[in-house]
Structure formats: C-alpha cells, structure tokens
C-alpha cells in the first residue's frame, strides 16, 4: 500500500497529513505562536523547531518514517521551472537554504522532508509557485527592462483543473480553463491544454484582494514612491499586506467585510469592486484562450462566500460553464503528485540549478 506523508509549512503554521493512495488518514494544522517564531532570526532557523512538531505528529498517529512510501513536500521558491513532480535532492535543499531569492515558509518543506527521510524514502515536490509555462506574448510588459513573471498558485489551480476535467469526462491535457484562485492574493490564469500560459502576478498585477492592491496606476505609484513619506519596506507593505480590503475596510476577512457592508452602501461598493476587478481579469483571460473555454473554475478561500461568488457570476455567466471548488486542495495535490510517481503514471523530474 502506498502511504504518503505530506508537509506544507505556512508563515504561522505547518499543515501535515498522511494519505493512503488518495484517502486522507490523518491530518493536523500545527499552529506556531508568534512568540515562539520571534525567537528565530531567519526562517531557516525554524527547521528543527518545525521538524520536531512533525515528528510528534507522526508518532502520535502511530507511524514511523519507515511506514511511508514517500514524503510529499510543498515546493518553495525556485528559479522558473516546468510543471510536474520533482525529486528533492541535496542540490535543491542547499538552494532553499542558501540561495532562494525569497525568504518564504514553503522553502522549509523540502529541507525538513529531506532530513526526516534520511535518504531512506524519496521526497517529492509538485508544482511549486515558480512553475513557468508562459507563451512569449505573456512575458512582454510594455518596457524592455521589465519582464512579466509567472508567479502563480500553481498547486491548487492545477489540482482543481484535474478535478474539473474528470467531472467533464475529458482528458486534463485536452482542456482549456480559466482558473481564478481567490485568497489573500488572487491569481487568475489561462490554462491551455494543461499549461498555464498566462496569469496575473498576485503581488503586482490583477485584481485587488483582501490584503493586496493588485495593479495600480503607475504614475500615482511613482508619485508615492518619491514623495518622501515612505521608505521602500513601508511602501511595499502598503501594497502587499495592507492593501485591498484591508486598506478600505480595515479587515482582510471577507465575512467581516460583508457584516460591515450591511449597514454601509459605501463598504458594499468596495466588495463589489473586488468582484468587478476579478470578473474583468477573467474576461481578459477569455481572450487569451480565444474564447475556447471548457470551463471557468473558481477556487480558494473567498469561494466559500456564495454572496461574493454570486457577484462574479452575474458578470461572467455568458462566457461559459462556471465550476466552483471552495477552499484549497494543496494537501491532496501534493499527495497525488507523489502517488502518480509511485504508481508509475508519471516519471519524476530531476531539478538541477542552471549555471549562468
């Protein structure tokens, strides 16, 4: 029997789970208190701290490492790479430890998994955020010095695309989807024949979200940047973390925003505007696919709100079939990525750092 340990670190928690084939056997979200995390100067200093919690999870559920066929770890920030499942090797671990350009919690997963395995079982990552399947037109920004980048909620978006293609009775690699991942950041992508050929960078482009501004008028951004009122770090935080709903309504919780909007048409307008911008982005991706769309897929935490999804549906319903998968399927996606390798349905990819 194939049994897989899944590790998915976030900024203040570590999600862990055990799957037997596609069946969830055990899971836990291990919360890390801010006071404990403050003790660590760098994210990589948290490795032993988080690893111990995962070891306790394994023990408390009656398992040991030798009981697992593989470990499926969340992929961190790597250079651009193609979609698929990669074997974690020492070169990748060293990259996450010492060279990754972004200090992100997902970088810890491969390191922890590699150390836990001790070389006794394989460790895999599937569809990390830096998957790049852009077509040439997608990369052009409008200024030669800046190239548009593929940074996308790949793991969840590709997982729901697989589920949608199954429900439609079609081959995943034959389908065209517009996929909107609606969370703290928002990615709206065009997936053509299994490849995400264009997507807004959720940090810099596209719709505003619960805590990010999305795309802004560049002239006004330049004025703010040179106003003398902000340093680089403060201004960046204003755009990513304190933007969007947070800036307008003082909350990044859509449920709280709707409660406040019951007594204020002005606040309801902000929520409507977010739905409006998401709808515009979906419409734009329809042109990327030349109108050849099997379905529009909506996923992520915000998709749990029927009222919010209703606002979007009324604008995009004529574009095609709408399929909604609320929440995140990252844990399942990681487990299934490893299972496809172990069941010989796919071959594992080998990651090697490019030498420039």
N, C-alpha and C positions, 0 to 999 in steps of 0.2 A: 504493500500500500504506500502511495506517495503522501508524505506528510511534510508540510512546509511551515517554517517559522517566518513570520512577516514582521519587519521592523520599519516604522515610519515616524521619525522624530519631527516635532514641531518646535516652535520657539519656546513654549512653556509646558510642553507635554511630549510624551512618547507613546505612540499607539503601537500595540503589539497584538499579534494574533497567531493562532495555529489553524491551518487548513488541512483537511484530508481530501485530496483532489480539489473539488470545488465546494466542499462543505466546511463551513466555519465550525470549529470545535471549541475554541476558547478565544477570548479577546479581553483586552483591558486598555484603557487610556490612563497612563501613569502621569498624573499631574505633578509638576515641579513648581514649588513655591518660589516666588520672586526672590525671597530672602536667601534661599539656597543657591539660586542661579547667580546672584550678585557676588558670590564668593569666587567665581571663576572669571579671570580677566579675559580669556579668549574662549570661543565656542569649543575649540578642540580640547580645552582643559576639562570639558564636561564628559569626556569619553568614558572614563572609569566610573563616574557617578551614574551615568545613564546605563552603562553596561551592567552594573550591579543590580539595578531595578529590573532589567530584562532577565537576568539570571534568576532573580527571585520569582518573577512571573513564570518562568519555565519550571522551576522547582515546585512552586505552589500548585501547578496544574498537573503534577505527576510525571513530568517529562525530564529527559536529559538530552544534551546535544546529539548524542548518537542515535536518538529516536527519530531525528529529522532526516529527510532525503536531501533537503537544501534549505538555505536561508534566502528569502527574498527581501532585499533592502531598497528603500526609497533612493532613487538616483539623485545625486547632488548636482552642483553647478560645474559642468564640464565644458570644454570647447564644443562648438556646434558638431552634431553627430546625427547619423540616420536613426530612424525609429527601429526598435527591436529590443531584445533581451541580451544583455552583456554579462559575461563572466567577470566578476570582481577579481582583479589581480593586484599584486603588490604595487605595480606602477600606478594603477588607479588610486589605490589607498594613499600613496605618497602625494599624488596630485591634490586629493581632497585635504590632506593635512597641511601642505605647504604652499600650494600654488593656485588653488581656486580663487578667481578674482572677486568672488562674493562670499562673505562670511555668513553662510546660511545653515540652518539646523539640518537640512537634508543632507549636507555633506558628511554628517556624523554616521549615517546609517551604514554605509559600506564599510567604514572603518570598524565600527562595533561588530557588524556581522562577520567580517574577516577575522577579527580577534576571537570571537566566540567559536567560529568553526575550527580554528587551529589547523586548518588545512585538511580536516577530516571529511568535510562535506562541501559541495560547491556553494558559492554565494553569487546571487544574480541581482542586477538592477534592470528595470524595464522602463522604457520611455521617459527618461529624465526631462526636466524642464527645458534643457538646451537642445532638444531634437530640432533639426533644421531640415525642412522639406520644401522651402520656398522655391517658387519659379523665379526666373531672372527679373521679371517685371515687379515682383513683390519687394525686391531689395532697394529699388530706386526711391530715394526720399524727396528729391527736389533740390538737393545741394550735394555736390560730389564728395564733400568732406564727411558727410554723414550717410551711413548705410542703414536701412531698416533691418532690424534683427528679429529672428524668430525666438521669442521667449513666450512660452505657452503652457497652459495647464494640460500638458500632453497626456499624462497618465489617465486622468479621469475622462478627458474628452475622447480618447481612443477607446476606452472601456465602454462608454455609453454608445459609441458608434458601433462597436461589435454587437452589443445587445440589440440595438435598433435594427441592424442588418439581419440578425437572427429572427426578430419578430416579423420583419418584412419578408422573410423567406428568401433572402438574396445573399450572394457572396459578399463578404465585407469589402473585398478588393474591387468589386464592381460598382459600389455605391458612391453617390455624391451627397454629402451632408453639409449643411451649415450648422455649426455646433457653438452654442453660447454657454460658457461656464460662468455662472453668476455667483461670485463670492465676495470676499473682502476686496479682491481685484477681479476684473471682468475681462475674459478673453472671448472674442467672437471670431471663429475661424472657418475657412472654407476647406473642407476635406474632399479631395477628388481622388477616387479610386484608391482609397486607403492612405493617402498622403495629405497632410495639412499644408496646402500650398500658399496660404496667406492667413495672417492673424494680426490683430492689433496687439502691440506690446502693452500688457496690462498696467505697467508702471508709467508709461509715457503717452499712450495713444488711446483712441477709442472713447467709450462712454465713461462718465464719472461713475464711481462706485460708492459703497458705504464709507470708504476711507481714502479714496484716491481721486484726484481731479480728472484723470483722463487727459484728453487732448485739450490744449488751451491756446488762445490767440497769441502767436509768437511775439508780436510787438509788445503786448502788455507784460508778457513774461520777462522780456528784455528790460523793460522799464523797472519792474520789481527788482530784478537781479542787480541793477546798477543804481538803485535808489539810495543805497547806503543803510537801509533799515534792516537788512538781513545778511547773515553770513551764509555760506554755501550749505552747511548742515541744516540750519534752521529753515531755509527756503525749501530745501529738498523734503524736509519733514512736513512742511506746509502742503506740498503737493502729494506726497505719498505717506499716508498715516493720519494726517489731519485734514485731508481734503474731502470732497464729495459730500455725502450726507452729514458726516461729522462736522464739516465746516458750516453747513447751513443750519443743521438741526441739533448739533451737539451730541449726536449719538451715531454709532455705526451699526446699531441693531434695527433692522427694518421693522420688526414688531413694535418697538418703542416709537419709531417714526410714525407708523400708522396710528398708534394710540394718540400721539400728539396732533396728528392731522385731523382727527375727528372734530377738534374744536377750532381748527385754523385752516381756512382755504389756502393761505399762503404756504403752509407747510405741506399740504397735499400736493400743491403745484410742484414742489421740489421732487417728490416721489414720482409724480407724473413725468417730470423732465428726465429723470433717470431712465424710466421705461421708454420714453421717447428716443433718447440717445441710443439705447440698446437696440431698439427697433430700426433706427437709421443704419446702425452698423450691420445688422442682419441683412437689411436691404442692399447695402453695399456689397456684401459677400455673395448675394444672389447674382450680381453682375460678374463677379469673379468666375462663377460657375456657369456663366452664360445662360442662367435660368434653368439649367438641367439639374434639378434638385429632387433627390429621393425623399428627403425629409429635413425639417428644421428641428434640431434637437436642443432642448433647454435643460440644463443641469446645474448643480451647485446648490449652496445653502439657500439662496434667495428664491430658488424654485419651489421651496416649501410653502411660499405665500401664494395662495390661489388668487388673492386680490391683485397682487403685483403681476403675476403671470397673465391675468386677465387684461391688464393694461397693455401688455405687449401683444397679446394675441389679437386684440382688436385692430392693431396696426399692420400685422404681418400675415393674417389668416389667408389672404388671397395669393400669397407667394408659394404655398404648398402645405403638405401634411406637417403638423406640429406634434412632436413626441416629447413628453416631459419626464425626466428622471431626477427627482429631487434629491439633494444631498450629494455625497461624494462616494465614489466606488474605488478609491485608491487602494485599499487593502486587498479587495478582490482582484484588482488589476495586477497588483504585484504577485499575488499567489498564482493567478492564471498565467502570467508571463513565465514564471518558473516552471509551472506544470506543463506548459507547451514544450519546453525543452526536455523535461524529464520523460515525457510521453513520446518524444521523437517527432513531434508535429512541426517543430522549428529547430534550427541549429543555433547554438549560442554564438553571439558575435564577440570578437576579441577587440578590446579597446587598447589602442596604442597612442601615446602622445605624439602629436606631429612635431617634428624638429624643423624649426624655421631658420 
